[in-house]
């Protein structure tokens, strides 16, 4: 009796939530089992609506345009010039095709990093679970904010300025924006460190010229209008540098850059923060009981990666006072 021949047909890889696996492999099994067992829907809902009084999340989004992506993603390295190309031959002749244009920016492959923190919770303590989650969210966002400030500051072209005596700080800021816009064609945001902002106000108040001192008290919106950018923000806040020292997250700088109001993987924003939504949420929270007792480990995680995509038009002033 003849034996039937068996044909093995290769099965393609399966994509699930931006990750790839092969049938028969169990690389996602533990992660999915952990999620289904310990995932906290109420605390994740709280995290999705979380805002902080210090404004660090808004400042992070101001500096690094937020782009949703899968865990493994591609983005185009900034080819700023191609966003400003024009032609006179875009009219189609009868029977002829439209002119074809191609974008040549170098494509980069990357992966969002899994970031998170764990804190142990005692239900008999005075603190609520939401308070624990809020503290960890604050810390996680502060971590990424420091990364964004450091990356942009390190990549920016720098000019040193002293704002004291007979100087015009807003003239320096205007020159900075003009230079950045001339290089990139699209400078629309300005970040001032809190210390630099105070040096600006002090220098303006000390001027004798008519109307110069009143400029010290104008709103950030009016300052943005005067400088020709969409928005000006002052970077406030500290981090604990060591056991006894706090350091400003944003140093004494003025940073001019571009952030697209509707960011994509390919737009000319200088800095982007690629984020991976998990079931529509940027943060996920888990509760893991410890040793059969009452103690619980609360885990907050997210997936993101911060990338300085282009340095074109990325410029700063390093500001000192008298």
CORGINOR-V54296 format. One record per residue. N is the residue number from 1. PHI is phi in whole degrees, 0 to 359 (none if undefined). Layout:
{{N:PHI} {N:PHI}}
This chain:
{{1:none} {2:283} {3:270} {4:288} {5:277} {6:254} {7:253} {8:263} {9:260} {10:301} {11:258} {12:295} {13:294} {14:250} {15:264} {16:222} {17:53} {18:83} {19:242} {20:247} {21:213} {22:250} {23:306} {24:96} {25:272} {26:238} {27:295} {28:262} {29:299} {30:296} {31:296} {32:292} {33:295} {34:297} {35:298} {36:292} {37:277} {38:247} {39:298} {40:251} {41:293} {42:297} {43:287} {44:294} {45:298} {46:297} {47:296} {48:291} {49:262} {50:290} {51:228} {52:239} {53:292} {54:285} {55:76} {56:288} {57:293} {58:297} {59:293} {60:299} {61:292} {62:293} {63:280} {64:235} {65:303} {66:273} {67:238} {68:283} {69:203} {70:285} {71:301} {72:260} {73:216} {74:238} {75:215} {76:261} {77:300} {78:302} {79:250} {80:304} {81:300} {82:289} {83:281} {84:237} {85:292} {86:227} {87:211} {88:250} {89:246} {90:267} {91:269} {92:277} {93:283} {94:302} {95:83} {96:248} {97:280} {98:291} {99:296} {100:269} {101:237} {102:236} {103:254} {104:254} {105:303} {106:293} {107:275} {108:243} {109:256} {110:210} {111:220} {112:291} {113:271} {114:274} {115:243} {116:183} {117:219} {118:235} {119:222} {120:276} {121:239} {122:252} {123:298} {124:271} {125:280} {126:278} {127:271} {128:273} {129:298} {130:297} {131:295} {132:297} {133:298} {134:299} {135:298} {136:289} {137:299} {138:303} {139:290} {140:296} {141:292} {142:298} {143:301} {144:290} {145:297} {146:299} {147:300} {148:295} {149:298} {150:296} {151:293} {152:293} {153:296} {154:292} {155:273} {156:279} {157:293} {158:239} {159:226} {160:273} {161:223} {162:244} {163:257} {164:199} {165:75} {166:276} {167:236} {168:239} {169:302} {170:291} {171:294} {172:297} {173:295} {174:298} {175:296} {176:298} {177:296} {178:299} {179:295} {180:295} {181:291} {182:295} {183:281} {184:254} {185:82} {186:206} {187:290} {188:225} {189:223} {190:224} {191:251} {192:244} {193:295} {194:300} {195:294} {196:298} {197:297} {198:289} {199:299} {200:301} {201:297} {202:295} {203:295} {204:291} {205:294} {206:275} {207:277} {208:268} {209:294} {210:299} {211:82} {212:292} {213:295} {214:294} {215:295} {216:294} {217:253} {218:289} {219:287} {220:296} {221:296} {222:290} {223:298} {224:299} {225:297} {226:296} {227:272} {228:81} {229:242} {230:284} {231:203} {232:239} {233:233} {234:256} {235:276} {236:255} {237:116} {238:232} {239:229} {240:277} {241:285} {242:207} {243:299} {244:234} {245:233} {246:255} {247:234} {248:296} {249:296} {250:256} {251:289} {252:281} {253:225} {254:237} {255:241} {256:256} {257:199} {258:242} {259:229} {260:291} {261:292} {262:231} {263:292} {264:226} {265:297} {266:241} {267:286} {268:274} {269:303} {270:292} {271:226} {272:227} {273:242} {274:280} {275:236} {276:249} {277:291} {278:246} {279:55} {280:82} {281:247} {282:278} {283:236} {284:236} {285:236} {286:235} {287:237} {288:239} {289:299} {290:249} {291:58} {292:75} {293:263} {294:271} {295:290} {296:226} {297:270} {298:260} {299:243} {300:243} {301:227} {302:205} {303:237} {304:203} {305:210} {306:261} {307:225} {308:278} {309:282} {310:212} {311:256} {312:295} {313:76} {314:269} {315:223} {316:217} {317:249} {318:262} {319:252} {320:237} {321:256} {322:289}}
